[in-house]
Amino acid sequence: LVVNLAYLTSKDKNSPSIELLEFNKEIERQKSSLLSTSISEVCFIVEDIDKTYSEMLAKNVRFLSEPQYFDFTEFGGHKSKAVYFYDLDDNILELMQIIK
């Protein structure tokens, strides 16, 4: 086997599953970048992004920037604050706080 798979699913039928991959042998890796395509992106919704950011920063999590404000209301979206960070395997993940 080259890879182990695990699926995280929700009782909510409208929520997508998350597929986790664990490679059992060394494969050629490319550094994650927001300017290139990848398999997927995982975004975690948080209640207080500034607090979460500070707590994670204190634990030496590497971020690409400070939390940024976004307003997509003119496009039918919402207001939010978001920030990207690296996991232990250098994958890029996202934190987002929806602003009401």
Secondary structure, DSSP 8 states (H G I E B T S, - for coil): --EEEEEE--SSTTS--EEEEEESS--------TTS--S---EEE-S-HHHHHHHHHHTT--BSSS-EEEE-GGGT--EEEEEEEE-TTS-EEEEEEEE-
